[in-house]
């Protein structure tokens, strides 16, 4: 959504709903941060610093778990060794 489109929406909202917009990820996310369409098992976000990978991942998991068709979250990790420690409860 462009800044102009956002401004048009904000201009039409009452003040109490404008305050809620700062917590609405769907309003702030760029199209390349939206969940991909289709039937997929993995989603790779290959991007540099400042892209919003952490926020995109967190908001995407929240949307999947709390959305219309709730999904139980799986385990995620940056490194395979980290995932193995998580799954085997090693420290």
PDB file of N, CA, C and O in Angstrom:
ATOM      1  N   UNK A   1       0.847  -1.170   0.000  1.00  0.00           N
ATOM      2  CA  UNK A   1       0.000   0.000   0.000  1.00  0.00           C
ATOM      3  C   UNK A   1       0.901   1.245   0.000  1.00  0.00           C
ATOM      4  O   UNK A   1       1.822   1.358   0.808  1.00  0.00           O
ATOM      5  N   UNK A   2       0.626   2.143  -0.891  1.00  0.00           N
ATOM      6  CA  UNK A   2       1.450   3.349  -0.966  1.00  0.00           C
ATOM      7  C   UNK A   2       1.103   4.300   0.174  1.00  0.00           C
ATOM      8  O   UNK A   2       0.063   4.165   0.819  1.00  0.00           O
ATOM      9  N   UNK A   3       1.980   5.250   0.408  1.00  0.00           N
ATOM     10  CA  UNK A   3       1.734   6.263   1.451  1.00  0.00           C
ATOM     11  C   UNK A   3       0.482   7.070   1.130  1.00  0.00           C
ATOM     12  O   UNK A   3      -0.255   7.462   2.035  1.00  0.00           O
ATOM     13  N   UNK A   4       0.240   7.318  -0.149  1.00  0.00           N
ATOM     14  CA  UNK A   4      -0.948   8.062  -0.554  1.00  0.00           C
ATOM     15  C   UNK A   4      -2.221   7.270  -0.241  1.00  0.00           C
ATOM     16  O   UNK A   4      -3.207   7.835   0.231  1.00  0.00           O
ATOM     17  N   UNK A   5      -2.196   5.965  -0.506  1.00  0.00           N
ATOM     18  CA  UNK A   5      -3.345   5.108  -0.197  1.00  0.00           C
ATOM     19  C   UNK A   5      -3.579   5.053   1.317  1.00  0.00           C
ATOM     20  O   UNK A   5      -4.719   5.101   1.778  1.00  0.00           O
ATOM     21  N   UNK A   6      -2.488   4.954   2.081  1.00  0.00           N
ATOM     22  CA  UNK A   6      -2.612   4.956   3.536  1.00  0.00           C
ATOM     23  C   UNK A   6      -3.225   6.263   4.026  1.00  0.00           C
ATOM     24  O   UNK A   6      -4.109   6.255   4.882  1.00  0.00           O
ATOM     25  N   UNK A   7      -2.759   7.376   3.488  1.00  0.00           N
ATOM     26  CA  UNK A   7      -3.272   8.681   3.906  1.00  0.00           C
ATOM     27  C   UNK A   7      -4.758   8.804   3.608  1.00  0.00           C
ATOM     28  O   UNK A   7      -5.507   9.358   4.413  1.00  0.00           O
ATOM     29  N   UNK A   8      -5.193   8.293   2.459  1.00  0.00           N
ATOM     30  CA  UNK A   8      -6.612   8.352   2.099  1.00  0.00           C
ATOM     31  C   UNK A   8      -7.456   7.559   3.100  1.00  0.00           C
ATOM     32  O   UNK A   8      -8.535   8.001   3.496  1.00  0.00           O
ATOM     33  N   UNK A   9      -6.964   6.394   3.503  1.00  0.00           N
ATOM     34  CA  UNK A   9      -7.681   5.570   4.484  1.00  0.00           C
ATOM     35  C   UNK A   9      -7.728   6.268   5.833  1.00  0.00           C
ATOM     36  O   UNK A   9      -8.779   6.319   6.471  1.00  0.00           O
ATOM     37  N   UNK A  10      -6.599   6.804   6.270  1.00  0.00           N
ATOM     38  CA  UNK A  10      -6.523   7.478   7.572  1.00  0.00           C
ATOM     39  C   UNK A  10      -7.469   8.669   7.615  1.00  0.00           C
ATOM     40  O   UNK A  10      -8.110   8.914   8.637  1.00  0.00           O
ATOM     41  N   UNK A  11      -7.562   9.405   6.525  1.00  0.00           N
ATOM     42  CA  UNK A  11      -8.440  10.580   6.482  1.00  0.00           C
ATOM     43  C   UNK A  11      -9.907  10.222   6.671  1.00  0.00           C
ATOM     44  O   UNK A  11     -10.697  11.062   7.100  1.00  0.00           O
ATOM     45  N   UNK A  12     -10.275   9.003   6.361  1.00  0.00           N
ATOM     46  CA  UNK A  12     -11.673   8.575   6.449  1.00  0.00           C
ATOM     47  C   UNK A  12     -12.029   7.930   7.786  1.00  0.00           C
ATOM     48  O   UNK A  12     -13.197   7.626   8.030  1.00  0.00           O
ATOM     49  N   UNK A  13     -11.051   7.720   8.644  1.00  0.00           N
ATOM     50  CA  UNK A  13     -11.299   7.012   9.907  1.00  0.00           C
ATOM     51  C   UNK A  13     -11.542   7.966  11.065  1.00  0.00           C
ATOM     52  O   UNK A  13     -11.003   9.072  11.088  1.00  0.00           O
ATOM     53  N   UNK A  14     -12.359   7.535  12.033  1.00  0.00           N
ATOM     54  CA  UNK A  14     -12.490   8.318  13.263  1.00  0.00           C
ATOM     55  C   UNK A  14     -11.211   8.212  14.099  1.00  0.00           C
ATOM     56  O   UNK A  14     -10.438   7.269  13.932  1.00  0.00           O
ATOM     57  N   UNK A  15     -10.991   9.162  14.984  1.00  0.00           N
ATOM     58  CA  UNK A  15      -9.745   9.232  15.760  1.00  0.00           C
ATOM     59  C   UNK A  15      -9.445   7.955  16.535  1.00  0.00           C
ATOM     60  O   UNK A  15      -8.293   7.527  16.590  1.00  0.00           O
ATOM     61  N   UNK A  16     -10.461   7.342  17.133  1.00  0.00           N
ATOM     62  CA  UNK A  16     -10.192   6.135  17.928  1.00  0.00           C
ATOM     63  C   UNK A  16      -9.688   4.974  17.077  1.00  0.00           C
ATOM     64  O   UNK A  16      -8.941   4.133  17.577  1.00  0.00           O
ATOM     65  N   UNK A  17     -10.074   4.909  15.815  1.00  0.00           N
ATOM     66  CA  UNK A  17      -9.595   3.843  14.938  1.00  0.00           C
ATOM     67  C   UNK A  17      -8.220   4.161  14.362  1.00  0.00           C
ATOM     68  O   UNK A  17      -7.458   3.248  14.042  1.00  0.00           O
ATOM     69  N   UNK A  18      -7.901   5.423  14.230  1.00  0.00           N
ATOM     70  CA  UNK A  18      -6.573   5.815  13.751  1.00  0.00           C
ATOM     71  C   UNK A  18      -5.513   5.332  14.740  1.00  0.00           C
ATOM     72  O   UNK A  18      -4.452   4.863  14.327  1.00  0.00           O
ATOM     73  N   UNK A  19      -5.786   5.440  16.020  1.00  0.00           N
ATOM     74  CA  UNK A  19      -4.852   4.984  17.060  1.00  0.00           C
ATOM     75  C   UNK A  19      -4.573   3.484  16.915  1.00  0.00           C
ATOM     76  O   UNK A  19      -3.449   3.036  17.138  1.00  0.00           O
ATOM     77  N   UNK A  20      -5.588   2.719  16.546  1.00  0.00           N
ATOM     78  CA  UNK A  20      -5.428   1.267  16.402  1.00  0.00           C
ATOM     79  C   UNK A  20      -4.561   0.889  15.203  1.00  0.00           C
ATOM     80  O   UNK A  20      -3.992  -0.203  15.182  1.00  0.00           O
ATOM     81  N   UNK A  21      -4.450   1.761  14.212  1.00  0.00           N
ATOM     82  CA  UNK A  21      -3.685   1.443  13.011  1.00  0.00           C
ATOM     83  C   UNK A  21      -2.212   1.186  13.283  1.00  0.00           C
ATOM     84  O   UNK A  21      -1.577   0.417  12.561  1.00  0.00           O
ATOM     85  N   UNK A  22      -1.663   1.814  14.309  1.00  0.00           N
ATOM     86  CA  UNK A  22      -0.236   1.607  14.546  1.00  0.00           C
ATOM     87  C   UNK A  22       0.084   0.178  14.955  1.00  0.00           C
ATOM     88  O   UNK A  22       1.246  -0.227  14.915  1.00  0.00           O
ATOM     89  N   UNK A  23      -0.923  -0.593  15.346  1.00  0.00           N
ATOM     90  CA  UNK A  23      -0.720  -1.992  15.720  1.00  0.00           C
ATOM     91  C   UNK A  23      -1.143  -2.962  14.616  1.00  0.00           C
ATOM     92  O   UNK A  23      -1.035  -4.176  14.793  1.00  0.00           O
ATOM     93  N   UNK A  24      -1.615  -2.456  13.499  1.00  0.00           N
ATOM     94  CA  UNK A  24      -2.125  -3.307  12.426  1.00  0.00           C
ATOM     95  C   UNK A  24      -1.029  -3.549  11.387  1.00  0.00           C
ATOM     96  O   UNK A  24      -0.749  -2.689  10.553  1.00  0.00           O
ATOM     97  N   UNK A  25      -0.415  -4.731  11.450  1.00  0.00           N
ATOM     98  CA  UNK A  25       0.692  -5.060  10.565  1.00  0.00           C
ATOM     99  C   UNK A  25       0.277  -5.010   9.096  1.00  0.00           C
ATOM    100  O   UNK A  25       1.043  -4.556   8.246  1.00  0.00           O
ATOM    101  N   UNK A  26      -0.909  -5.465   8.805  1.00  0.00           N
ATOM    102  CA  UNK A  26      -1.378  -5.489   7.423  1.00  0.00           C
ATOM    103  C   UNK A  26      -1.395  -4.087   6.812  1.00  0.00           C
ATOM    104  O   UNK A  26      -1.286  -3.942   5.594  1.00  0.00           O
ATOM    105  N   UNK A  27      -1.528  -3.077   7.633  1.00  0.00           N
ATOM    106  CA  UNK A  27      -1.557  -1.700   7.154  1.00  0.00           C
ATOM    107  C   UNK A  27      -0.149  -1.188   6.860  1.00  0.00           C
ATOM    108  O   UNK A  27       0.041  -0.384   5.947  1.00  0.00           O
ATOM    109  N   UNK A  28       0.837  -1.650   7.625  1.00  0.00           N
ATOM    110  CA  UNK A  28       2.196  -1.129   7.513  1.00  0.00           C
ATOM    111  C   UNK A  28       3.125  -1.981   6.641  1.00  0.00           C
ATOM    112  O   UNK A  28       4.110  -1.474   6.105  1.00  0.00           O
ATOM    113  N   UNK A  29       2.815  -3.264   6.500  1.00  0.00           N
ATOM    114  CA  UNK A  29       3.704  -4.173   5.759  1.00  0.00           C
ATOM    115  C   UNK A  29       3.766  -3.814   4.282  1.00  0.00           C
ATOM    116  O   UNK A  29       2.772  -3.416   3.674  1.00  0.00           O
ATOM    117  N   UNK A  30       4.943  -3.966   3.732  1.00  0.00           N
ATOM    118  CA  UNK A  30       5.110  -3.813   2.288  1.00  0.00           C
ATOM    119  C   UNK A  30       4.631  -5.101   1.607  1.00  0.00           C
ATOM    120  O   UNK A  30       4.599  -6.153   2.246  1.00  0.00           O
ATOM    121  N   UNK A  31       4.264  -5.038   0.338  1.00  0.00           N
ATOM    122  CA  UNK A  31       3.802  -6.251  -0.354  1.00  0.00           C
ATOM    123  C   UNK A  31       4.803  -7.405  -0.296  1.00  0.00           C
ATOM    124  O   UNK A  31       4.394  -8.566  -0.257  1.00  0.00           O
ATOM    125  N   UNK A  32       6.113  -7.108  -0.290  1.00  0.00           N
ATOM    126  CA  UNK A  32       7.097  -8.196  -0.218  1.00  0.00           C
ATOM    127  C   UNK A  32       7.222  -8.782   1.187  1.00  0.00           C
ATOM    128  O   UNK A  32       7.994  -9.716   1.400  1.00  0.00           O
ATOM    129  N   UNK A  33       6.470  -8.242   2.147  1.00  0.00           N
ATOM    130  CA  UNK A  33       6.458  -8.781   3.504  1.00  0.00           C
ATOM    131  C   UNK A  33       5.169  -9.549   3.799  1.00  0.00           C
ATOM    132  O   UNK A  33       5.025 -10.096   4.893  1.00  0.00           O
ATOM    133  N   UNK A  34       4.242  -9.603   2.862  1.00  0.00           N
ATOM    134  CA  UNK A  34       3.005 -10.340   3.051  1.00  0.00           C
ATOM    135  C   UNK A  34       3.259 -11.829   2.877  1.00  0.00           C
ATOM    136  O   UNK A  34       4.183 -12.230   2.170  1.00  0.00           O
ATOM    137  N   UNK A  35       2.439 -12.642   3.521  1.00  0.00           N
ATOM    138  CA  UNK A  35       2.533 -14.088   3.326  1.00  0.00           C
ATOM    139  C   UNK A  35       2.325 -14.420   1.853  1.00  0.00           C
ATOM    140  O   UNK A  35       1.432 -13.862   1.215  1.00  0.00           O
ATOM    141  N   UNK A  36       3.137 -15.318   1.306  1.00  0.00           N
ATOM    142  CA  UNK A  36       2.931 -15.701  -0.092  1.00  0.00           C
ATOM    143  C   UNK A  36       1.630 -16.487  -0.255  1.00  0.00           C
ATOM    144  O   UNK A  36       1.192 -17.187   0.659  1.00  0.00           O
ATOM    145  N   UNK A  37       1.034 -16.361  -1.410  1.00  0.00           N
ATOM    146  CA  UNK A  37      -0.186 -17.113  -1.700  1.00  0.00           C
ATOM    147  C   UNK A  37       0.175 -18.532  -2.116  1.00  0.00           C
ATOM    148  O   UNK A  37       1.318 -18.827  -2.464  1.00  0.00           O
ATOM    149  N   UNK A  38      -0.807 -19.385  -2.073  1.00  0.00           N
ATOM    150  CA  UNK A  38      -0.612 -20.747  -2.551  1.00  0.00           C
ATOM    151  C   UNK A  38      -0.364 -21.736  -1.432  1.00  0.00           C
ATOM    152  O   UNK A  38      -0.380 -21.392  -0.250  1.00  0.00           O
ATOM    153  N   UNK A  39      -0.137 -22.969  -1.835  1.00  0.00           N
ATOM    154  CA  UNK A  39       0.097 -24.070  -0.911  1.00  0.00           C
ATOM    155  C   UNK A  39       1.602 -24.291  -0.796  1.00  0.00           C
ATOM    156  O   UNK A  39       2.210 -24.862  -1.701  1.00  0.00           O
ATOM    157  N   UNK A  40       2.194 -23.859   0.273  1.00  0.00           N
ATOM    158  CA  UNK A  40       3.649 -23.952   0.449  1.00  0.00           C
ATOM    159  C   UNK A  40       3.962 -24.458   1.852  1.00  0.00           C
ATOM    160  O   UNK A  40       3.158 -24.306   2.772  1.00  0.00           O
ATOM    161  N   UNK A  41       5.126 -25.053   2.003  1.00  0.00           N
ATOM    162  CA  UNK A  41       5.572 -25.565   3.296  1.00  0.00           C
ATOM    163  C   UNK A  41       6.679 -24.714   3.886  1.00  0.00           C
ATOM    164  O   UNK A  41       6.809 -24.635   5.108  1.00  0.00           O
ATOM    165  N   UNK A  42       7.474 -24.078   3.051  1.00  0.00           N
ATOM    166  CA  UNK A  42       8.598 -23.262   3.506  1.00  0.00           C
ATOM    167  C   UNK A  42       8.553 -21.914   2.813  1.00  0.00           C
ATOM    168  O   UNK A  42       8.098 -21.785   1.676  1.00  0.00           O
ATOM    169  N   UNK A  43       9.037 -20.918   3.532  1.00  0.00           N
ATOM    170  CA  UNK A  43       9.103 -19.571   2.956  1.00  0.00           C
ATOM    171  C   UNK A  43      10.454 -18.994   3.348  1.00  0.00           C
ATOM    172  O   UNK A  43      10.730 -18.795   4.531  1.00  0.00           O
ATOM    173  N   UNK A  44      11.279 -18.731   2.376  1.00  0.00           N
ATOM    174  CA  UNK A  44      12.600 -18.171   2.616  1.00  0.00           C
ATOM    175  C   UNK A  44      12.537 -16.662   2.396  1.00  0.00           C
ATOM    176  O   UNK A  44      12.130 -16.195   1.332  1.00  0.00           O
ATOM    177  N   UNK A  45      12.945 -15.908   3.413  1.00  0.00           N
ATOM    178  CA  UNK A  45      13.073 -14.460   3.274  1.00  0.00           C
ATOM    179  C   UNK A  45      14.566 -14.174   3.225  1.00  0.00           C
ATOM    180  O   UNK A  45      15.230 -14.108   4.259  1.00  0.00           O
ATOM    181  N   UNK A  46      15.076 -14.007   2.037  1.00  0.00           N
ATOM    182  CA  UNK A  46      16.498 -13.747   1.831  1.00  0.00           C
ATOM    183  C   UNK A  46      16.648 -12.247   1.603  1.00  0.00           C
ATOM    184  O   UNK A  46      16.440 -11.746   0.498  1.00  0.00           O
ATOM    185  N   UNK A  47      17.012 -11.547   2.666  1.00  0.00           N
ATOM    186  CA  UNK A  47      17.063 -10.083   2.598  1.00  0.00           C
ATOM    187  C   UNK A  47      18.125  -9.568   3.554  1.00  0.00           C
ATOM    188  O   UNK A  47      18.590 -10.289   4.436  1.00  0.00           O
ATOM    189  N   UNK A  48      18.493  -8.341   3.370  1.00  0.00           N
ATOM    190  CA  UNK A  48      19.545  -7.733   4.177  1.00  0.00           C
ATOM    191  C   UNK A  48      19.020  -7.077   5.443  1.00  0.00           C
ATOM    192  O   UNK A  48      17.849  -7.200   5.802  1.00  0.00           O
ATOM    193  N   UNK A  49      19.932  -6.378   6.104  1.00  0.00           N
ATOM    194  CA  UNK A  49      19.592  -5.673   7.341  1.00  0.00           C
ATOM    195  C   UNK A  49      18.532  -4.614   7.065  1.00  0.00           C
ATOM    196  O   UNK A  49      18.574  -3.910   6.056  1.00  0.00           O
ATOM    197  N   UNK A  50      17.586  -4.522   7.988  1.00  0.00           N
ATOM    198  CA  UNK A  50      16.578  -3.487   7.884  1.00  0.00           C
ATOM    199  C   UNK A  50      15.359  -3.849   7.049  1.00  0.00           C
ATOM    200  O   UNK A  50      14.448  -3.033   6.906  1.00  0.00           O
ATOM    201  N   UNK A  51      15.327  -5.047   6.497  1.00  0.00           N
ATOM    202  CA  UNK A  51      14.179  -5.460   5.676  1.00  0.00           C
ATOM    203  C   UNK A  51      12.929  -5.661   6.532  1.00  0.00           C
ATOM    204  O   UNK A  51      11.812  -5.384   6.096  1.00  0.00           O
ATOM    205  N   UNK A  52      13.138  -6.148   7.753  1.00  0.00           N
ATOM    206  CA  UNK A  52      12.011  -6.465   8.618  1.00  0.00           C
ATOM    207  C   UNK A  52      11.735  -7.953   8.677  1.00  0.00           C
ATOM    208  O   UNK A  52      10.586  -8.370   8.825  1.00  0.00           O
ATOM    209  N   UNK A  53      12.795  -8.766   8.560  1.00  0.00           N
ATOM    210  CA  UNK A  53      12.631 -10.227   8.546  1.00  0.00           C
ATOM    211  C   UNK A  53      12.019 -10.736   9.850  1.00  0.00           C
ATOM    212  O   UNK A  53      11.106 -11.561   9.832  1.00  0.00           O
ATOM    213  N   UNK A  54      12.526 -10.240  10.983  1.00  0.00           N
ATOM    214  CA  UNK A  54      12.023 -10.703  12.277  1.00  0.00           C
ATOM    215  C   UNK A  54      10.561 -10.331  12.449  1.00  0.00           C
ATOM    216  O   UNK A  54       9.747 -11.168  12.839  1.00  0.00           O
ATOM    217  N   UNK A  55      10.224  -9.086  12.163  1.00  0.00           N
ATOM    218  CA  UNK A  55       8.832  -8.638  12.308  1.00  0.00           C
ATOM    219  C   UNK A  55       7.936  -9.367  11.313  1.00  0.00           C
ATOM    220  O   UNK A  55       6.820  -9.762  11.652  1.00  0.00           O
ATOM    221  N   UNK A  56       8.419  -9.544  10.092  1.00  0.00           N
ATOM    222  CA  UNK A  56       7.631 -10.252   9.086  1.00  0.00           C
ATOM    223  C   UNK A  56       7.349 -11.680   9.544  1.00  0.00           C
ATOM    224  O   UNK A  56       6.219 -12.158   9.441  1.00  0.00           O
ATOM    225  N   UNK A  57       8.374 -12.356  10.047  1.00  0.00           N
ATOM    226  CA  UNK A  57       8.185 -13.724  10.536  1.00  0.00           C
ATOM    227  C   UNK A  57       7.236 -13.789  11.711  1.00  0.00           C
ATOM    228  O   UNK A  57       6.351 -14.644  11.746  1.00  0.00           O
ATOM    229  N   UNK A  58       7.405 -12.902  12.674  1.00  0.00           N
ATOM    230  CA  UNK A  58       6.544 -12.892  13.863  1.00  0.00           C
ATOM    231  C   UNK A  58       5.093 -12.591  13.494  1.00  0.00           C
ATOM    232  O   UNK A  58       4.175 -13.260  13.968  1.00  0.00           O
ATOM    233  N   UNK A  59       4.893 -11.592  12.655  1.00  0.00           N
ATOM    234  CA  UNK A  59       3.527 -11.226  12.260  1.00  0.00           C
ATOM    235  C   UNK A  59       2.892 -12.300  11.393  1.00  0.00           C
ATOM    236  O   UNK A  59       1.682 -12.515  11.462  1.00  0.00           O
ATOM    237  N   UNK A  60       3.693 -12.976  10.577  1.00  0.00           N
ATOM    238  CA  UNK A  60       3.163 -14.048   9.739  1.00  0.00           C
ATOM    239  C   UNK A  60       2.728 -15.233  10.584  1.00  0.00           C
ATOM    240  O   UNK A  60       1.679 -15.826  10.332  1.00  0.00           O
ATOM    241  N   UNK A  61       3.527 -15.579  11.586  1.00  0.00           N
ATOM    242  CA  UNK A  61       3.149 -16.675  12.482  1.00  0.00           C
ATOM    243  C   UNK A  61       1.892 -16.304  13.258  1.00  0.00           C
ATOM    244  O   UNK A  61       0.995 -17.130  13.424  1.00  0.00           O
ATOM    245  N   UNK A  62       1.827 -15.059  13.734  1.00  0.00           N
ATOM    246  CA  UNK A  62       0.629 -14.604  14.448  1.00  0.00           C
ATOM    247  C   UNK A  62      -0.602 -14.717  13.548  1.00  0.00           C
ATOM    248  O   UNK A  62      -1.656 -15.178  13.988  1.00  0.00           O
ATOM    249  N   UNK A  63      -0.468 -14.299  12.298  1.00  0.00           N
ATOM    250  CA  UNK A  63      -1.595 -14.373  11.363  1.00  0.00           C
ATOM    251  C   UNK A  63      -2.012 -15.822  11.114  1.00  0.00           C
ATOM    252  O   UNK A  63      -3.205 -16.114  11.020  1.00  0.00           O
ATOM    253  N   UNK A  64      -1.050 -16.724  11.006  1.00  0.00           N
ATOM    254  CA  UNK A  64      -1.372 -18.132  10.773  1.00  0.00           C
ATOM    255  C   UNK A  64      -2.029 -18.772  11.992  1.00  0.00           C
ATOM    256  O   UNK A  64      -2.949 -19.577  11.852  1.00  0.00           O
ATOM    257  N   UNK A  65      -1.561 -18.416  13.179  1.00  0.00           N
ATOM    258  CA  UNK A  65      -2.092 -19.017  14.399  1.00  0.00           C
ATOM    259  C   UNK A  65      -3.442 -18.416  14.773  1.00  0.00           C
ATOM    260  O   UNK A  65      -4.331 -19.128  15.240  1.00  0.00           O
ATOM    261  N   UNK A  66      -3.602 -17.117  14.572  1.00  0.00           N
ATOM    262  CA  UNK A  66      -4.825 -16.420  15.002  1.00  0.00           C
ATOM    263  C   UNK A  66      -5.780 -16.147  13.848  1.00  0.00           C
ATOM    264  O   UNK A  66      -6.822 -15.526  14.059  1.00  0.00           O
ATOM    265  N   UNK A  67      -5.464 -16.583  12.656  1.00  0.00           N
ATOM    266  CA  UNK A  67      -6.267 -16.259  11.483  1.00  0.00           C
ATOM    267  C   UNK A  67      -7.548 -17.062  11.386  1.00  0.00           C
ATOM    268  O   UNK A  67      -7.981 -17.699  12.347  1.00  0.00           O
ATOM    269  N   UNK A  68      -8.147 -17.017  10.203  1.00  0.00           N
ATOM    270  CA  UNK A  68      -9.422 -17.694   9.958  1.00  0.00           C
ATOM    271  C   UNK A  68      -9.317 -19.204  10.135  1.00  0.00           C
ATOM    272  O   UNK A  68     -10.246 -19.838  10.638  1.00  0.00           O
ATOM    273  N   UNK A  69      -8.201 -19.777   9.727  1.00  0.00           N
ATOM    274  CA  UNK A  69      -7.966 -21.214   9.862  1.00  0.00           C
ATOM    275  C   UNK A  69      -6.727 -21.403  10.722  1.00  0.00           C
ATOM    276  O   UNK A  69      -5.626 -21.541  10.189  1.00  0.00           O
ATOM    277  N   UNK A  70      -6.883 -21.413  12.054  1.00  0.00           N
ATOM    278  CA  UNK A  70      -5.706 -21.461  12.936  1.00  0.00           C
ATOM    279  C   UNK A  70      -4.804 -22.646  12.652  1.00  0.00           C
ATOM    280  O   UNK A  70      -5.261 -23.753  12.367  1.00  0.00           O
ATOM    281  N   UNK A  71      -3.516 -22.382  12.737  1.00  0.00           N
ATOM    282  CA  UNK A  71      -2.480 -23.374  12.470  1.00  0.00           C
ATOM    283  C   UNK A  71      -1.572 -23.432  13.687  1.00  0.00           C
ATOM    284  O   UNK A  71      -1.190 -22.390  14.219  1.00  0.00           O
ATOM    285  N   UNK A  72      -1.224 -24.615  14.132  1.00  0.00           N
ATOM    286  CA  UNK A  72      -0.291 -24.748  15.251  1.00  0.00           C
ATOM    287  C   UNK A  72       1.107 -24.389  14.766  1.00  0.00           C
ATOM    288  O   UNK A  72       1.560 -24.930  13.758  1.00  0.00           O
ATOM    289  N   UNK A  73       1.798 -23.490  15.459  1.00  0.00           N
ATOM    290  CA  UNK A  73       3.132 -23.092  15.002  1.00  0.00           C
ATOM    291  C   UNK A  73       4.139 -24.225  15.152  1.00  0.00           C
ATOM    292  O   UNK A  73       4.053 -25.024  16.085  1.00  0.00           O
ATOM    293  N   UNK A  74       5.073 -24.288  14.249  1.00  0.00           N
ATOM    294  CA  UNK A  74       6.164 -25.250  14.324  1.00  0.00           C
ATOM    295  C   UNK A  74       7.368 -24.605  14.977  1.00  0.00           C
ATOM    296  O   UNK A  74       7.281 -23.494  15.500  1.00  0.00           O
ATOM    297  N   UNK A  75       8.460 -25.283  14.946  1.00  0.00           N
ATOM    298  CA  UNK A  75       9.698 -24.737  15.487  1.00  0.00           C
ATOM    299  C   UNK A  75      10.507 -24.103  14.369  1.00  0.00           C
ATOM    300  O   UNK A  75      10.582 -24.638  13.262  1.00  0.00           O
ATOM    301  N   UNK A  76      11.103 -22.975  14.663  1.00  0.00           N
ATOM    302  CA  UNK A  76      11.940 -22.305  13.683  1.00  0.00           C
ATOM    303  C   UNK A  76      13.284 -21.982  14.302  1.00  0.00           C
ATOM    304  O   UNK A  76      13.386 -21.760  15.508  1.00  0.00           O
ATOM    305  N   UNK A  77      14.299 -21.956  13.484  1.00  0.00           N
ATOM    306  CA  UNK A  77      15.637 -21.606  13.957  1.00  0.00           C
ATOM    307  C   UNK A  77      16.456 -21.125  12.767  1.00  0.00           C
ATOM    308  O   UNK A  77      16.201 -21.503  11.624  1.00  0.00           O
ATOM    309  N   UNK A  78      17.439 -20.287  13.056  1.00  0.00           N
ATOM    310  CA  UNK A  78      18.316 -19.787  12.001  1.00  0.00           C
ATOM    311  C   UNK A  78      19.288 -20.867  11.565  1.00  0.00           C
ATOM    312  O   UNK A  78      19.558 -21.016  10.373  1.00  0.00           O
ATOM    313  N   UNK A  79      19.812 -21.616  12.512  1.00  0.00           N
ATOM    314  CA  UNK A  79      20.807 -22.658  12.226  1.00  0.00           C
ATOM    315  C   UNK A  79      20.246 -24.020  12.601  1.00  0.00           C
ATOM    316  O   UNK A  79      19.494 -24.141  13.568  1.00  0.00           O
ATOM    317  N   UNK A  80      20.607 -25.036  11.846  1.00  0.00           N
ATOM    318  CA  UNK A  80      20.167 -26.394  12.136  1.00  0.00           C
ATOM    319  C   UNK A  80      20.617 -26.817  13.528  1.00  0.00           C
ATOM    320  O   UNK A  80      19.868 -27.485  14.240  1.00  0.00           O
ATOM    321  N   UNK A  81      21.831 -26.437  13.929  1.00  0.00           N
ATOM    322  CA  UNK A  81      22.319 -26.805  15.264  1.00  0.00           C
ATOM    323  C   UNK A  81      21.442 -26.197  16.356  1.00  0.00           C
ATOM    324  O   UNK A  81      21.227 -26.822  17.395  1.00  0.00           O
ATOM    325  N   UNK A  82      20.938 -24.988  16.132  1.00  0.00           N
ATOM    326  CA  UNK A  82      20.046 -24.357  17.113  1.00  0.00           C
ATOM    327  C   UNK A  82      18.730 -25.114  17.212  1.00  0.00           C
ATOM    328  O   UNK A  82      18.191 -25.283  18.305  1.00  0.00           O
ATOM    329  N   UNK A  83      18.214 -25.568  16.081  1.00  0.00           N
ATOM    330  CA  UNK A  83      16.967 -26.326  16.078  1.00  0.00           C
ATOM    331  C   UNK A  83      17.148 -27.666  16.784  1.00  0.00           C
ATOM    332  O   UNK A  83      16.270 -28.100  17.529  1.00  0.00           O
ATOM    333  N   UNK A  84      18.290 -28.324  16.550  1.00  0.00           N
ATOM    334  CA  UNK A  84      18.549 -29.600  17.222  1.00  0.00           C
ATOM    335  C   UNK A  84      18.597 -29.418  18.733  1.00  0.00           C
ATOM    336  O   UNK A  84      18.052 -30.236  19.475  1.00  0.00           O
ATOM    337  N   UNK A  85      19.252 -28.341  19.198  1.00  0.00           N
ATOM    338  CA  UNK A  85      19.289 -28.077  20.641  1.00  0.00           C
ATOM    339  C   UNK A  85      17.892 -27.811  21.183  1.00  0.00           C
ATOM    340  O   UNK A  85      17.547 -28.275  22.270  1.00  0.00           O
ATOM    341  N   UNK A  86      17.091 -27.071  20.435  1.00  0.00           N
ATOM    342  CA  UNK A  86      15.729 -26.764  20.857  1.00  0.00           C
ATOM    343  C   UNK A  86      14.908 -28.042  20.995  1.00  0.00           C
ATOM    344  O   UNK A  86      14.195 -28.230  21.981  1.00  0.00           O
ATOM    345  N   UNK A  87      15.016 -28.906  20.007  1.00  0.00           N
ATOM    346  CA  UNK A  87      14.197 -30.119  20.000  1.00  0.00           C
ATOM    347  C   UNK A  87      14.673 -31.169  21.008  1.00  0.00           C
ATOM    348  O   UNK A  87      13.873 -31.978  21.478  1.00  0.00           O
ATOM    349  N   UNK A  88      15.966 -31.165  21.344  1.00  0.00           N
ATOM    350  CA  UNK A  88      16.473 -32.158  22.279  1.00  0.00           C
ATOM    351  C   UNK A  88      16.676 -31.587  23.684  1.00  0.00           C
ATOM    352  O   UNK A  88      17.169 -32.273  24.580  1.00  0.00           O
ATOM    353  N   UNK A  89      16.295 -30.337  23.859  1.00  0.00           N
ATOM    354  CA  UNK A  89      16.400 -29.644  25.156  1.00  0.00           C
ATOM    355  C   UNK A  89      17.829 -29.562  25.681  1.00  0.00           C
ATOM    356  O   UNK A  89      18.052 -29.551  26.891  1.00  0.00           O
ATOM    357  N   UNK A  90      18.791 -29.504  24.768  1.00  0.00           N
ATOM    358  CA  UNK A  90      20.175 -29.347  25.168  1.00  0.00           C
ATOM    359  C   UNK A  90      20.460 -27.866  25.437  1.00  0.00           C
ATOM    360  O   UNK A  90      19.786 -26.993  24.891  1.00  0.00           O
ATOM    361  N   UNK A  91      21.435 -27.593  26.261  1.00  0.00           N
ATOM    362  CA  UNK A  91      21.804 -26.201  26.528  1.00  0.00           C
ATOM    363  C   UNK A  91      23.163 -25.887  25.964  1.00  0.00           C
ATOM    364  O   UNK A  91      23.639 -24.759  26.094  1.00  0.00           O
TER     365      UNK A  91
END
